[in-house]
């Protein structure tokens, strides 16, 4: 995700508060990881689009847990704050596994 360039301090705090509320109130969220993009001179950085400054990963036990999260009122508030605060965002849902999942045909 990429915050709007003119994002106010108040809007930033409201987004963070909405994220914290959702994580606290929605029992199916198992883990949250947030990262800031790091630029360190790797060759691929020169060709990568400038599409994101932050990454947020939410972990769930299963798709049913994800669906519970998506239907929760706290998620609706968080979604509204995302829309107000971000100039760009990509949202995807993945089933995760290790290299064994690839070997078992998980990568077509």
N, C-alpha and C positions, 0 to 999 in steps of 0.2 A: 504494500500500500504506500501511497505517496500523499502526505498531508498537503493541504492547500497552502500556497506560499503566504497568503495573508491570514492564516489561522491565528485567531486571537488566543491569548493565554487562557481566557475563560472557556473558550470552546475546546481547547486542548484538555483542560481539567475535566470538563463535562464528558468528553470521550473516554478518558481514563476511568472516571468514576462509573460510567455505564458499563465498561468492560469489567471492572472489579465487581460490580453488582451482579452482572450476569454470571460471572464465575462463582460467586458465593451462593447465589440463589438457585442455580440450575444444577441439580445433583448429578446429572449424567456427564458433566464435564470432568474428565479424569486428570487432565494436565493442560497447562497453558505455557507455551514458550514464545518469547518475543525477542526478535533480533533486529539490530540495526545493520544496514548494508555496510560492508567494509570494502574499501578500495585500496589495493595494495600493489598495483602495477602488473597484475597478471595479463597476459595477452588477450584473453577473452573479454576483459573489461572494455577494451576499445570497440568491440562490436556489439556488446550487450546494450539493449535499449535502456534508457534512463527511466524505467517504469516504476521503480519501487525504492523506497528508502528504508522500509520496515517490513518484517515478516512476522505474522502471528500464526502459530500452529495450535490448534485445539485438538486434544485427544479424547476419544470416546471408546467405550468397549465395543460398540457395534453400531450399525446403521440406525437401529431403533433409538439408541441414545442420542445420536445426531438429530434425528427427527424430533425427539422430545425437546432438545435445545432450540431447534428452529421454531417450534410452536410456542415457546415460553414468552410471556410478556416482557421479560427482561431482555430477551433477544430483539424484540421489536424496538425497544428503546435504543439498544446498541446499534441496530441497523440504521435508525434515524440519525444518530450521532455520526456514524460512518459517512452517510450521505452528505451531511453538513460539513464534515471536517476533511474529507479526502478529495484530491483532484484526480486520483486514479487508484483503482484497486482491482485485483484479480482474485476471485473466490472459486476454489475448487474443493471437491470432496474426494478423498482417496482412501482406499483400503491399503493398509501398510503391511509390509513384511520385509524380510531380509533377502539375502541372495538366494536362499533356498526357494523362495517364492518365484524368483525369476527362472530358476532351474526347473521348477514344476510347471512352467508354461505361463507364468504371470506376466511375461513381457512378450507380446505377440509381434 
